[in-house]
Amino acid sequence: CQQLLAHRHETDARFAALLGARLTGLPLSESQTDAYVHAFNASAVATPWREVEAAEGDYRWQAPDEQLAWCAQHDMRVCAGPVFQFDEAGIPHRLMRRAL
């Protein structure tokens, strides 16, 4: 597997298939950034409703915006979402209380 990836890095400027991971905490250290950029060409950026609109009408896009900017800076393809995830981890607390 390592030989195949090394060969692809040598022959192709950009790997055709997307290979990525969920990008969560920023900032990454320089060594973490180097390792991430070397290993992946895509990132999954979370946009959970529970965090984006924890309080009704109070939108906080700072974390996803920072992640998207980091991806653009490092020429990463992006898969964002899901915004709506209908389980206990995704629905804002204020709506969970109403459902009970």
Buried (B, 14 or more C-beta within 10 A) or exposed (E): EEEEEEEEEEEEEEEEEEEBEEBEEEEBEEEEBEEBBEEBBBBBBBBBBBBBBBEEEEEEEEBBEBBBEBBEEBEBEBBBEEEEBEEEEBBBEEEEEEEE
